[in-house]
Amino acid sequence: MKIREEYKVREMAGEHVIVMPGRGGAADMTRIVSLNPSSMYLWEKLREREFTAADAALLLTERYEVDADTARQDAERWIASLAECGIVEK
């Protein structure tokens, strides 16, 4: 899967958010997704390439003190959240 190119991360009030594209290419500021630090880390590492849940889980285990099962569950939840909003494509 891959993060769709039209979605961009912006910093707003000290938080990183994914801004949804609106009509005519303008950002729809009524539709945003907030990213915590680990989500932002995954976004930065994976945004320009194809990836799997296993790729995301590996990044989490390398960066944070988390076991493989927890990392896999977190990665799957992260991907499911993005997929629910249409941010990732298969």
PyMOL Python script that loads the backbone (N, CA, C, O; Angstrom):
from pymol import cmd

cmd.read_pdbstr("""\
ATOM      1  N   MET A   1       0.839  -1.174   0.000  1.00  0.00           N
ATOM      2  CA  MET A   1       0.000   0.000   0.000  1.00  0.00           C
ATOM      3  C   MET A   1       0.879   1.229   0.000  1.00  0.00           C
ATOM      4  O   MET A   1       2.090   1.147   0.202  1.00  0.00           O
ATOM      5  N   LYS A   2       0.247   2.385  -0.232  1.00  0.00           N
ATOM      6  CA  LYS A   2       0.999   3.632  -0.310  1.00  0.00           C
ATOM      7  C   LYS A   2       0.115   4.778   0.171  1.00  0.00           C
ATOM      8  O   LYS A   2      -1.102   4.764  -0.011  1.00  0.00           O
ATOM      9  N   ILE A   3       0.751   5.766   0.786  1.00  0.00           N
ATOM     10  CA  ILE A   3       0.037   6.969   1.191  1.00  0.00           C
ATOM     11  C   ILE A   3      -0.232   7.792  -0.072  1.00  0.00           C
ATOM     12  O   ILE A   3       0.676   8.045  -0.864  1.00  0.00           O
ATOM     13  N   ARG A   4      -1.470   8.198  -0.245  1.00  0.00           N
ATOM     14  CA  ARG A   4      -1.847   8.962  -1.433  1.00  0.00           C
ATOM     15  C   ARG A   4      -1.172  10.335  -1.416  1.00  0.00           C
ATOM     16  O   ARG A   4      -1.138  11.013  -0.390  1.00  0.00           O
ATOM     17  N   GLU A   5      -0.644  10.722  -2.561  1.00  0.00           N
ATOM     18  CA  GLU A   5       0.160  11.941  -2.684  1.00  0.00           C
ATOM     19  C   GLU A   5      -0.589  13.224  -2.349  1.00  0.00           C
ATOM     20  O   GLU A   5       0.018  14.194  -1.897  1.00  0.00           O
ATOM     21  N   GLU A   6      -1.893  13.239  -2.565  1.00  0.00           N
ATOM     22  CA  GLU A   6      -2.631  14.486  -2.350  1.00  0.00           C
ATOM     23  C   GLU A   6      -2.803  14.844  -0.872  1.00  0.00           C
ATOM     24  O   GLU A   6      -3.210  15.961  -0.551  1.00  0.00           O
ATOM     25  N   TYR A   7      -2.498  13.915   0.023  1.00  0.00           N
ATOM     26  CA  TYR A   7      -2.605  14.191   1.456  1.00  0.00           C
ATOM     27  C   TYR A   7      -1.293  14.748   1.975  1.00  0.00           C
ATOM     28  O   TYR A   7      -0.226  14.187   1.725  1.00  0.00           O
ATOM     29  N   LYS A   8      -1.378  15.856   2.698  1.00  0.00           N
ATOM     30  CA  LYS A   8      -0.197  16.547   3.211  1.00  0.00           C
ATOM     31  C   LYS A   8      -0.307  16.705   4.722  1.00  0.00           C
ATOM     32  O   LYS A   8      -1.403  16.811   5.272  1.00  0.00           O
ATOM     33  N   VAL A   9       0.840  16.718   5.378  1.00  0.00           N
ATOM     34  CA  VAL A   9       0.882  16.980   6.814  1.00  0.00           C
ATOM     35  C   VAL A   9       1.223  18.450   7.015  1.00  0.00           C
ATOM     36  O   VAL A   9       2.125  18.992   6.375  1.00  0.00           O
ATOM     37  N   ARG A  10       0.494  19.068   7.903  1.00  0.00           N
ATOM     38  CA  ARG A  10       0.737  20.462   8.275  1.00  0.00           C
ATOM     39  C   ARG A  10       0.878  20.532   9.793  1.00  0.00           C
ATOM     40  O   ARG A  10       0.336  19.699  10.520  1.00  0.00           O
ATOM     41  N   GLU A  11       1.609  21.533  10.254  1.00  0.00           N
ATOM     42  CA  GLU A  11       1.685  21.774  11.693  1.00  0.00           C
ATOM     43  C   GLU A  11       0.705  22.891  12.027  1.00  0.00           C
ATOM     44  O   GLU A  11       0.752  23.979  11.454  1.00  0.00           O
ATOM     45  N   MET A  12      -0.185  22.590  12.971  1.00  0.00           N
ATOM     46  CA  MET A  12      -1.196  23.558  13.391  1.00  0.00           C
ATOM     47  C   MET A  12      -1.237  23.571  14.910  1.00  0.00           C
ATOM     48  O   MET A  12      -1.473  22.543  15.546  1.00  0.00           O
ATOM     49  N   ALA A  13      -1.008  24.726  15.477  1.00  0.00           N
ATOM     50  CA  ALA A  13      -1.049  24.893  16.936  1.00  0.00           C
ATOM     51  C   ALA A  13      -0.156  23.876  17.637  1.00  0.00           C
ATOM     52  O   ALA A  13      -0.519  23.336  18.683  1.00  0.00           O
ATOM     53  N   GLY A  14       1.010  23.618  17.057  1.00  0.00           N
ATOM     54  CA  GLY A  14       1.967  22.704  17.672  1.00  0.00           C
ATOM     55  C   GLY A  14       1.690  21.231  17.448  1.00  0.00           C
ATOM     56  O   GLY A  14       2.409  20.385  17.981  1.00  0.00           O
ATOM     57  N   GLU A  15       0.669  20.903  16.675  1.00  0.00           N
ATOM     58  CA  GLU A  15       0.339  19.505  16.378  1.00  0.00           C
ATOM     59  C   GLU A  15       0.488  19.242  14.887  1.00  0.00           C
ATOM     60  O   GLU A  15       0.279  20.127  14.057  1.00  0.00           O
ATOM     61  N   HIS A  16       0.853  18.004  14.567  1.00  0.00           N
ATOM     62  CA  HIS A  16       0.919  17.592  13.164  1.00  0.00           C
ATOM     63  C   HIS A  16      -0.427  16.982  12.785  1.00  0.00           C
ATOM     64  O   HIS A  16      -0.948  16.109  13.479  1.00  0.00           O
ATOM     65  N   VAL A  17      -0.973  17.456  11.680  1.00  0.00           N
ATOM     66  CA  VAL A  17      -2.263  16.967  11.209  1.00  0.00           C
ATOM     67  C   VAL A  17      -2.193  16.681   9.716  1.00  0.00           C
ATOM     68  O   VAL A  17      -1.464  17.339   8.973  1.00  0.00           O
ATOM     69  N   ILE A  18      -2.966  15.688   9.294  1.00  0.00           N
ATOM     70  CA  ILE A  18      -3.130  15.398   7.873  1.00  0.00           C
ATOM     71  C   ILE A  18      -4.330  16.208   7.418  1.00  0.00           C
ATOM     72  O   ILE A  18      -5.421  16.090   7.975  1.00  0.00           O
ATOM     73  N   VAL A  19      -4.123  17.021   6.414  1.00  0.00           N
ATOM     74  CA  VAL A  19      -5.193  17.858   5.882  1.00  0.00           C
ATOM     75  C   VAL A  19      -5.783  17.164   4.664  1.00  0.00           C
ATOM     76  O   VAL A  19      -5.062  16.772   3.746  1.00  0.00           O
ATOM     77  N   MET A  20      -7.088  17.018   4.668  1.00  0.00           N
ATOM     78  CA  MET A  20      -7.783  16.368   3.568  1.00  0.00           C
ATOM     79  C   MET A  20      -7.947  17.346   2.409  1.00  0.00           C
ATOM     80  O   MET A  20      -8.238  18.522   2.624  1.00  0.00           O
ATOM     81  N   PRO A  21      -7.760  16.865   1.184  1.00  0.00           N
ATOM     82  CA  PRO A  21      -7.980  17.758   0.045  1.00  0.00           C
ATOM     83  C   PRO A  21      -9.465  18.086  -0.096  1.00  0.00           C
ATOM     84  O   PRO A  21     -10.329  17.243   0.144  1.00  0.00           O
ATOM     85  N   GLY A  22      -9.737  19.310  -0.485  1.00  0.00           N
ATOM     86  CA  GLY A  22     -11.116  19.729  -0.706  1.00  0.00           C
ATOM     87  C   GLY A  22     -11.386  19.905  -2.186  1.00  0.00           C
ATOM     88  O   GLY A  22     -10.615  19.443  -3.027  1.00  0.00           O
ATOM     89  N   ARG A  23     -12.453  20.557  -2.493  1.00  0.00           N
ATOM     90  CA  ARG A  23     -12.819  20.807  -3.894  1.00  0.00           C
ATOM     91  C   ARG A  23     -11.867  21.815  -4.521  1.00  0.00           C
ATOM     92  O   ARG A  23     -11.476  22.793  -3.884  1.00  0.00           O
ATOM     93  N   GLY A  24     -11.504  21.573  -5.751  1.00  0.00           N
ATOM     94  CA  GLY A  24     -10.647  22.497  -6.468  1.00  0.00           C
ATOM     95  C   GLY A  24      -9.217  22.527  -5.966  1.00  0.00           C
ATOM     96  O   GLY A  24      -8.467  23.452  -6.281  1.00  0.00           O
ATOM     97  N   GLY A  25      -8.829  21.522  -5.187  1.00  0.00           N
ATOM     98  CA  GLY A  25      -7.457  21.445  -4.698  1.00  0.00           C
ATOM     99  C   GLY A  25      -7.204  22.177  -3.397  1.00  0.00           C
ATOM    100  O   GLY A  25      -6.129  22.037  -2.815  1.00  0.00           O
ATOM    101  N   ALA A  26      -8.169  22.955  -2.926  1.00  0.00           N
ATOM    102  CA  ALA A  26      -7.995  23.661  -1.656  1.00  0.00           C
ATOM    103  C   ALA A  26      -8.130  22.678  -0.499  1.00  0.00           C
ATOM    104  O   ALA A  26      -8.877  21.703  -0.585  1.00  0.00           O
ATOM    105  N   ALA A  27      -7.409  22.937   0.570  1.00  0.00           N
ATOM    106  CA  ALA A  27      -7.482  22.074   1.749  1.00  0.00           C
ATOM    107  C   ALA A  27      -8.843  22.210   2.413  1.00  0.00           C
ATOM    108  O   ALA A  27      -9.385  23.310   2.515  1.00  0.00           O
ATOM    109  N   ASP A  28      -9.386  21.097   2.859  1.00  0.00           N
ATOM    110  CA  ASP A  28     -10.644  21.089   3.602  1.00  0.00           C
ATOM    111  C   ASP A  28     -10.292  21.100   5.083  1.00  0.00           C
ATOM    112  O   ASP A  28     -10.026  20.048   5.664  1.00  0.00           O
ATOM    113  N   MET A  29     -10.290  22.262   5.690  1.00  0.00           N
ATOM    114  CA  MET A  29      -9.862  22.394   7.081  1.00  0.00           C
ATOM    115  C   MET A  29     -10.890  21.857   8.068  1.00  0.00           C
ATOM    116  O   MET A  29     -10.637  21.847   9.273  1.00  0.00           O
ATOM    117  N   THR A  30     -12.042  21.410   7.582  1.00  0.00           N
ATOM    118  CA  THR A  30     -13.018  20.781   8.469  1.00  0.00           C
ATOM    119  C   THR A  30     -12.753  19.288   8.600  1.00  0.00           C
ATOM    120  O   THR A  30     -13.369  18.614   9.426  1.00  0.00           O
ATOM    121  N   ARG A  31     -11.839  18.772   7.786  1.00  0.00           N
ATOM    122  CA  ARG A  31     -11.530  17.336   7.807  1.00  0.00           C
ATOM    123  C   ARG A  31     -10.027  17.154   7.993  1.00  0.00           C
ATOM    124  O   ARG A  31      -9.264  17.214   7.029  1.00  0.00           O
ATOM    125  N   ILE A  32      -9.611  16.933   9.233  1.00  0.00           N
ATOM    126  CA  ILE A  32      -8.197  16.733   9.522  1.00  0.00           C
ATOM    127  C   ILE A  32      -8.025  15.506  10.410  1.00  0.00           C
ATOM    128  O   ILE A  32      -8.945  15.109  11.127  1.00  0.00           O
ATOM    129  N   VAL A  33      -6.837  14.913  10.354  1.00  0.00           N
ATOM    130  CA  VAL A  33      -6.479  13.774  11.200  1.00  0.00           C
ATOM    131  C   VAL A  33      -5.226  14.170  11.962  1.00  0.00           C
ATOM    132  O   VAL A  33      -4.222  14.549  11.360  1.00  0.00           O
ATOM    133  N   SER A  34      -5.283  14.085  13.283  1.00  0.00           N
ATOM    134  CA  SER A  34      -4.142  14.442  14.127  1.00  0.00           C
ATOM    135  C   SER A  34      -3.170  13.268  14.224  1.00  0.00           C
ATOM    136  O   SER A  34      -3.588  12.113  14.313  1.00  0.00           O
ATOM    137  N   LEU A  35      -1.866  13.571  14.207  1.00  0.00           N
ATOM    138  CA  LEU A  35      -0.833  12.539  14.302  1.00  0.00           C
ATOM    139  C   LEU A  35      -0.050  12.694  15.602  1.00  0.00           C
ATOM    140  O   LEU A  35       0.449  13.778  15.906  1.00  0.00           O
ATOM    141  N   ASN A  36       0.057  11.607  16.368  1.00  0.00           N
ATOM    142  CA  ASN A  36       0.925  11.624  17.543  1.00  0.00           C
ATOM    143  C   ASN A  36       2.364  11.414  17.067  1.00  0.00           C
ATOM    144  O   ASN A  36       2.575  11.149  15.884  1.00  0.00           O
ATOM    145  N   PRO A  37       3.363  11.524  17.956  1.00  0.00           N
ATOM    146  CA  PRO A  37       4.757  11.413  17.506  1.00  0.00           C
ATOM    147  C   PRO A  37       5.097  10.110  16.776  1.00  0.00           C
ATOM    148  O   PRO A  37       5.829  10.146  15.787  1.00  0.00           O
ATOM    149  N   SER A  38       4.590   8.971  17.231  1.00  0.00           N
ATOM    150  CA  SER A  38       4.916   7.719  16.541  1.00  0.00           C
ATOM    151  C   SER A  38       4.223   7.643  15.179  1.00  0.00           C
ATOM    152  O   SER A  38       4.792   7.107  14.229  1.00  0.00           O
ATOM    153  N   SER A  39       3.015   8.169  15.076  1.00  0.00           N
ATOM    154  CA  SER A  39       2.323   8.218  13.781  1.00  0.00           C
ATOM    155  C   SER A  39       3.052   9.134  12.808  1.00  0.00           C
ATOM    156  O   SER A  39       3.159   8.830  11.620  1.00  0.00           O
ATOM    157  N   MET A  40       3.549  10.248  13.310  1.00  0.00           N
ATOM    158  CA  MET A  40       4.303  11.173  12.463  1.00  0.00           C
ATOM    159  C   MET A  40       5.599  10.527  11.993  1.00  0.00           C
ATOM    160  O   MET A  40       6.006  10.713  10.846  1.00  0.00           O
ATOM    161  N   TYR A  41       6.248   9.772  12.867  1.00  0.00           N
ATOM    162  CA  TYR A  41       7.472   9.056  12.497  1.00  0.00           C
ATOM    163  C   TYR A  41       7.189   8.083  11.350  1.00  0.00           C
ATOM    164  O   TYR A  41       7.929   8.048  10.366  1.00  0.00           O
ATOM    165  N   LEU A  42       6.114   7.293  11.478  1.00  0.00           N
ATOM    166  CA  LEU A  42       5.757   6.356  10.410  1.00  0.00           C
ATOM    167  C   LEU A  42       5.437   7.108   9.116  1.00  0.00           C
ATOM    168  O   LEU A  42       5.857   6.691   8.037  1.00  0.00           O
ATOM    169  N   TRP A  43       4.705   8.198   9.218  1.00  0.00           N
ATOM    170  CA  TRP A  43       4.356   8.996   8.035  1.00  0.00           C
ATOM    171  C   TRP A  43       5.617   9.440   7.305  1.00  0.00           C
ATOM    172  O   TRP A  43       5.729   9.283   6.089  1.00  0.00           O
ATOM    173  N   GLU A  44       6.569   9.997   8.060  1.00  0.00           N
ATOM    174  CA  GLU A  44       7.802  10.495   7.444  1.00  0.00           C
ATOM    175  C   GLU A  44       8.597   9.381   6.770  1.00  0.00           C
ATOM    176  O   GLU A  44       9.162   9.585   5.696  1.00  0.00           O
ATOM    177  N   LYS A  45       8.643   8.214   7.389  1.00  0.00           N
ATOM    178  CA  LYS A  45       9.432   7.109   6.852  1.00  0.00           C
ATOM    179  C   LYS A  45       8.753   6.406   5.679  1.00  0.00           C
ATOM    180  O   LYS A  45       9.435   5.855   4.816  1.00  0.00           O
ATOM    181  N   LEU A  46       7.425   6.418   5.637  1.00  0.00           N
ATOM    182  CA  LEU A  46       6.695   5.597   4.665  1.00  0.00           C
ATOM    183  C   LEU A  46       5.961   6.382   3.582  1.00  0.00           C
ATOM    184  O   LEU A  46       5.424   5.774   2.656  1.00  0.00           O
ATOM    185  N   ARG A  47       5.920   7.688   3.666  1.00  0.00           N
ATOM    186  CA  ARG A  47       5.040   8.460   2.779  1.00  0.00           C
ATOM    187  C   ARG A  47       5.374   8.393   1.299  1.00  0.00           C
ATOM    188  O   ARG A  47       4.486   8.618   0.477  1.00  0.00           O
ATOM    189  N   GLU A  48       6.583   8.103   0.928  1.00  0.00           N
ATOM    190  CA  GLU A  48       6.930   8.130  -0.498  1.00  0.00           C
ATOM    191  C   GLU A  48       7.263   6.756  -1.059  1.00  0.00           C
ATOM    192  O   GLU A  48       7.949   6.652  -2.076  1.00  0.00           O
ATOM    193  N   ARG A  49       6.784   5.696  -0.403  1.00  0.00           N
ATOM    194  CA  ARG A  49       7.102   4.360  -0.903  1.00  0.00           C
ATOM    195  C   ARG A  49       5.977   3.384  -0.581  1.00  0.00           C
ATOM    196  O   ARG A  49       5.108   3.653   0.248  1.00  0.00           O
ATOM    197  N   GLU A  50       6.023   2.257  -1.256  1.00  0.00           N
ATOM    198  CA  GLU A  50       5.106   1.161  -0.952  1.00  0.00           C
ATOM    199  C   GLU A  50       5.507   0.564   0.394  1.00  0.00           C
ATOM    200  O   GLU A  50       6.693   0.496   0.716  1.00  0.00           O
ATOM    201  N   PHE A  51       4.522   0.131   1.182  1.00  0.00           N
ATOM    202  CA  PHE A  51       4.835  -0.473   2.474  1.00  0.00           C
ATOM    203  C   PHE A  51       3.738  -1.444   2.894  1.00  0.00           C
ATOM    204  O   PHE A  51       2.636  -1.446   2.346  1.00  0.00           O
ATOM    205  N   THR A  52       4.071  -2.262   3.876  1.00  0.00           N
ATOM    206  CA  THR A  52       3.131  -3.210   4.473  1.00  0.00           C
ATOM    207  C   THR A  52       3.049  -2.922   5.969  1.00  0.00           C
ATOM    208  O   THR A  52       3.813  -2.117   6.501  1.00  0.00           O
ATOM    209  N   ALA A  53       2.121  -3.583   6.632  1.00  0.00           N
ATOM    210  CA  ALA A  53       2.031  -3.466   8.090  1.00  0.00           C
ATOM    211  C   ALA A  53       3.316  -3.965   8.737  1.00  0.00           C
ATOM    212  O   ALA A  53       3.743  -3.433   9.762  1.00  0.00           O
ATOM    213  N   ALA A  54       3.932  -4.979   8.147  1.00  0.00           N
ATOM    214  CA  ALA A  54       5.193  -5.501   8.686  1.00  0.00           C
ATOM    215  C   ALA A  54       6.299  -4.453   8.601  1.00  0.00           C
ATOM    216  O   ALA A  54       7.122  -4.350   9.511  1.00  0.00           O
ATOM    217  N   ASP A  55       6.327  -3.675   7.522  1.00  0.00           N
ATOM    218  CA  ASP A  55       7.311  -2.592   7.392  1.00  0.00           C
ATOM    219  C   ASP A  55       7.123  -1.560   8.505  1.00  0.00           C
ATOM    220  O   ASP A  55       8.090  -1.134   9.136  1.00  0.00           O
ATOM    221  N   ALA A  56       5.888  -1.170   8.735  1.00  0.00           N
ATOM    222  CA  ALA A  56       5.593  -0.181   9.773  1.00  0.00           C
ATOM    223  C   ALA A  56       5.938  -0.730  11.154  1.00  0.00           C
ATOM    224  O   ALA A  56       6.490  -0.013  11.988  1.00  0.00           O
ATOM    225  N   ALA A  57       5.617  -1.991  11.396  1.00  0.00           N
ATOM    226  CA  ALA A  57       5.925  -2.611  12.688  1.00  0.00           C
ATOM    227  C   ALA A  57       7.430  -2.652  12.930  1.00  0.00           C
ATOM    228  O   ALA A  57       7.887  -2.386  14.041  1.00  0.00           O
ATOM    229  N   LEU A  58       8.194  -2.981  11.904  1.00  0.00           N
ATOM    230  CA  LEU A  58       9.652  -3.017  12.038  1.00  0.00           C
ATOM    231  C   LEU A  58      10.194  -1.638  12.404  1.00  0.00           C
ATOM    232  O   LEU A  58      11.065  -1.523  13.266  1.00  0.00           O
ATOM    233  N   LEU A  59       9.692  -0.610  11.764  1.00  0.00           N
ATOM    234  CA  LEU A  59      10.117   0.751  12.099  1.00  0.00           C
ATOM    235  C   LEU A  59       9.818   1.082  13.558  1.00  0.00           C
ATOM    236  O   LEU A  59      10.631   1.712  14.234  1.00  0.00           O
ATOM    237  N   LEU A  60       8.656   0.660  14.041  1.00  0.00           N
ATOM    238  CA  LEU A  60       8.298   0.926  15.435  1.00  0.00           C
ATOM    239  C   LEU A  60       9.222   0.202  16.409  1.00  0.00           C
ATOM    240  O   LEU A  60       9.621   0.770  17.425  1.00  0.00           O
ATOM    241  N   THR A  61       9.565  -1.051  16.104  1.00  0.00           N
ATOM    242  CA  THR A  61      10.458  -1.790  17.011  1.00  0.00           C
ATOM    243  C   THR A  61      11.867  -1.222  16.987  1.00  0.00           C
ATOM    244  O   THR A  61      12.572  -1.276  17.995  1.00  0.00           O
ATOM    245  N   GLU A  62      12.284  -0.683  15.856  1.00  0.00           N
ATOM    246  CA  GLU A  62      13.621  -0.093  15.756  1.00  0.00           C
ATOM    247  C   GLU A  62      13.708   1.247  16.493  1.00  0.00           C
ATOM    248  O   GLU A  62      14.756   1.590  17.039  1.00  0.00           O
ATOM    249  N   ARG A  63      12.633   1.981  16.507  1.00  0.00           N
ATOM    250  CA  ARG A  63      12.643   3.336  17.079  1.00  0.00           C
ATOM    251  C   ARG A  63      12.230   3.375  18.553  1.00  0.00           C
ATOM    252  O   ARG A  63      12.759   4.168  19.332  1.00  0.00           O
ATOM    253  N   TYR A  64      11.286   2.518  18.923  1.00  0.00           N
ATOM    254  CA  TYR A  64      10.711   2.562  20.269  1.00  0.00           C
ATOM    255  C   TYR A  64      10.954   1.240  20.991  1.00  0.00           C
ATOM    256  O   TYR A  64      11.178   0.208  20.358  1.00  0.00           O
ATOM    257  N   GLU A  65      10.909   1.280  22.292  1.00  0.00           N
ATOM    258  CA  GLU A  65      11.062   0.062  23.092  1.00  0.00           C
ATOM    259  C   GLU A  65       9.716  -0.655  23.153  1.00  0.00           C
ATOM    260  O   GLU A  65       8.969  -0.532  24.124  1.00  0.00           O
ATOM    261  N   VAL A  66       9.429  -1.400  22.101  1.00  0.00           N
ATOM    262  CA  VAL A  66       8.152  -2.096  21.991  1.00  0.00           C
ATOM    263  C   VAL A  66       8.413  -3.476  21.391  1.00  0.00           C
ATOM    264  O   VAL A  66       9.254  -3.633  20.507  1.00  0.00           O
ATOM    265  N   ASP A  67       7.678  -4.473  21.886  1.00  0.00           N
ATOM    266  CA  ASP A  67       7.868  -5.829  21.359  1.00  0.00           C
ATOM    267  C   ASP A  67       7.187  -5.965  19.998  1.00  0.00           C
ATOM    268  O   ASP A  67       6.359  -5.137  19.619  1.00  0.00           O
ATOM    269  N   ALA A  68       7.546  -7.005  19.284  1.00  0.00           N
ATOM    270  CA  ALA A  68       7.077  -7.204  17.906  1.00  0.00           C
ATOM    271  C   ALA A  68       5.556  -7.317  17.815  1.00  0.00           C
ATOM    272  O   ALA A  68       4.955  -6.768  16.891  1.00  0.00           O
ATOM    273  N   ASP A  69       4.923  -8.022  18.762  1.00  0.00           N
ATOM    274  CA  ASP A  69       3.461  -8.176  18.710  1.00  0.00           C
ATOM    275  C   ASP A  69       2.746  -6.841  18.900  1.00  0.00           C
ATOM    276  O   ASP A  69       1.798  -6.525  18.181  1.00  0.00           O
ATOM    277  N   THR A  70       3.208  -6.071  19.866  1.00  0.00           N
ATOM    278  CA  THR A  70       2.605  -4.758  20.105  1.00  0.00           C
ATOM    279  C   THR A  70       2.819  -3.848  18.903  1.00  0.00           C
ATOM    280  O   THR A  70       1.903  -3.135  18.493  1.00  0.00           O
ATOM    281  N   ALA A  71       4.017  -3.867  18.341  1.00  0.00           N
ATOM    282  CA  ALA A  71       4.318  -3.051  17.163  1.00  0.00           C
ATOM    283  C   ALA A  71       3.428  -3.444  15.991  1.00  0.00           C
ATOM    284  O   ALA A  71       2.936  -2.575  15.272  1.00  0.00           O
ATOM    285  N   ARG A  72       3.214  -4.738  15.791  1.00  0.00           N
ATOM    286  CA  ARG A  72       2.354  -5.202  14.701  1.00  0.00           C
ATOM    287  C   ARG A  72       0.924  -4.704  14.899  1.00  0.00           C
ATOM    288  O   ARG A  72       0.295  -4.214  13.961  1.00  0.00           O
ATOM    289  N   GLN A  73       0.415  -4.833  16.129  1.00  0.00           N
ATOM    290  CA  GLN A  73      -0.946  -4.373  16.414  1.00  0.00           C
ATOM    291  C   GLN A  73      -1.078  -2.866  16.201  1.00  0.00           C
ATOM    292  O   GLN A  73      -2.055  -2.392  15.621  1.00  0.00           O
ATOM    293  N   ASP A  74      -0.077  -2.119  16.679  1.00  0.00           N
ATOM    294  CA  ASP A  74      -0.102  -0.663  16.502  1.00  0.00           C
ATOM    295  C   ASP A  74      -0.030  -0.283  15.026  1.00  0.00           C
ATOM    296  O   ASP A  74      -0.738   0.621  14.581  1.00  0.00           O
ATOM    297  N   ALA A  75       0.820  -0.967  14.270  1.00  0.00           N
ATOM    298  CA  ALA A  75       0.958  -0.691  12.838  1.00  0.00           C
ATOM    299  C   ALA A  75      -0.349  -0.990  12.105  1.00  0.00           C
ATOM    300  O   ALA A  75      -0.771  -0.218  11.244  1.00  0.00           O
ATOM    301  N   GLU A  76      -0.980  -2.094  12.440  1.00  0.00           N
ATOM    302  CA  GLU A  76      -2.249  -2.448  11.801  1.00  0.00           C
ATOM    303  C   GLU A  76      -3.337  -1.431  12.130  1.00  0.00           C
ATOM    304  O   GLU A  76      -4.148  -1.089  11.269  1.00  0.00           O
ATOM    305  N   ARG A  77      -3.359  -0.946  13.373  1.00  0.00           N
ATOM    306  CA  ARG A  77      -4.334   0.078  13.770  1.00  0.00           C
ATOM    307  C   ARG A  77      -4.077   1.392  13.025  1.00  0.00           C
ATOM    308  O   ARG A  77      -5.011   2.060  12.580  1.00  0.00           O
ATOM    309  N   TRP A  78      -2.799   1.749  12.900  1.00  0.00           N
ATOM    310  CA  TRP A  78      -2.430   2.984  12.200  1.00  0.00           C
ATOM    311  C   TRP A  78      -2.886   2.916  10.740  1.00  0.00           C
ATOM    312  O   TRP A  78      -3.487   3.856  10.220  1.00  0.00           O
ATOM    313  N   ILE A  79      -2.592   1.800  10.098  1.00  0.00           N
ATOM    314  CA  ILE A  79      -2.984   1.622   8.693  1.00  0.00           C
ATOM    315  C   ILE A  79      -4.500   1.613   8.545  1.00  0.00           C
ATOM    316  O   ILE A  79      -5.032   2.209   7.609  1.00  0.00           O
ATOM    317  N   ALA A  80      -5.200   0.945   9.457  1.00  0.00           N
ATOM    318  CA  ALA A  80      -6.664   0.902   9.401  1.00  0.00           C
ATOM    319  C   ALA A  80      -7.260   2.302   9.542  1.00  0.00           C
ATOM    320  O   ALA A  80      -8.233   2.636   8.865  1.00  0.00           O
ATOM    321  N   SER A  81      -6.682   3.115  10.415  1.00  0.00           N
ATOM    322  CA  SER A  81      -7.165   4.490  10.588  1.00  0.00           C
ATOM    323  C   SER A  81      -6.979   5.302   9.319  1.00  0.00           C
ATOM    324  O   SER A  81      -7.874   6.042   8.911  1.00  0.00           O
ATOM    325  N   LEU A  82      -5.818   5.162   8.696  1.00  0.00           N
ATOM    326  CA  LEU A  82      -5.563   5.884   7.447  1.00  0.00           C
ATOM    327  C   LEU A  82      -6.471   5.375   6.330  1.00  0.00           C
ATOM    328  O   LEU A  82      -6.996   6.163   5.544  1.00  0.00           O
ATOM    329  N   ALA A  83      -6.653   4.066   6.263  1.00  0.00           N
ATOM    330  CA  ALA A  83      -7.501   3.476   5.221  1.00  0.00           C
ATOM    331  C   ALA A  83      -8.951   3.932   5.375  1.00  0.00           C
ATOM    332  O   ALA A  83      -9.633   4.192   4.383  1.00  0.00           O
ATOM    333  N   GLU A  84      -9.415   4.027   6.608  1.00  0.00           N
ATOM    334  CA  GLU A  84     -10.789   4.461   6.871  1.00  0.00           C
ATOM    335  C   GLU A  84     -11.048   5.862   6.316  1.00  0.00           C
ATOM    336  O   GLU A  84     -12.163   6.176   5.897  1.00  0.00           O
ATOM    337  N   CYS A  85     -10.021   6.689   6.318  1.00  0.00           N
ATOM    338  CA  CYS A  85     -10.131   8.058   5.797  1.00  0.00           C
ATOM    339  C   CYS A  85      -9.763   8.155   4.319  1.00  0.00           C
ATOM    340  O   CYS A  85      -9.831   9.235   3.733  1.00  0.00           O
ATOM    341  N   GLY A  86      -9.375   7.033   3.713  1.00  0.00           N
ATOM    342  CA  GLY A  86      -9.003   7.039   2.300  1.00  0.00           C
ATOM    343  C   GLY A  86      -7.616   7.599   2.029  1.00  0.00           C
ATOM    344  O   GLY A  86      -7.321   8.007   0.906  1.00  0.00           O
ATOM    345  N   ILE A  87      -6.762   7.623   3.045  1.00  0.00           N
ATOM    346  CA  ILE A  87      -5.433   8.226   2.921  1.00  0.00           C
ATOM    347  C   ILE A  87      -4.429   7.273   2.289  1.00  0.00           C
ATOM    348  O   ILE A  87      -3.476   7.717   1.650  1.00  0.00           O
ATOM    349  N   VAL A  88      -4.628   5.978   2.458  1.00  0.00           N
ATOM    350  CA  VAL A  88      -3.730   5.002   1.832  1.00  0.00           C
ATOM    351  C   VAL A  88      -4.460   4.310   0.688  1.00  0.00           C
ATOM    352  O   VAL A  88      -5.682   4.162   0.703  1.00  0.00           O
ATOM    353  N   GLU A  89      -3.679   3.892  -0.301  1.00  0.00           N
ATOM    354  CA  GLU A  89      -4.228   3.134  -1.425  1.00  0.00           C
ATOM    355  C   GLU A  89      -3.450   1.839  -1.559  1.00  0.00           C
ATOM    356  O   GLU A  89      -2.260   1.775  -1.248  1.00  0.00           O
ATOM    357  N   LYS A  90      -4.135   0.815  -2.024  1.00  0.00           N
ATOM    358  CA  LYS A  90      -3.478  -0.486  -2.168  1.00  0.00           C
ATOM    359  C   LYS A  90      -2.905  -0.653  -3.538  1.00  0.00           C
ATOM    360  O   LYS A  90      -2.314  -1.690  -3.837  1.00  0.00           O
TER     361      LYS A  90
END
""", "prot")
cmd.dss("prot")
cmd.show_as("cartoon", "prot")
cmd.util.cbc("prot")
cmd.orient("prot")
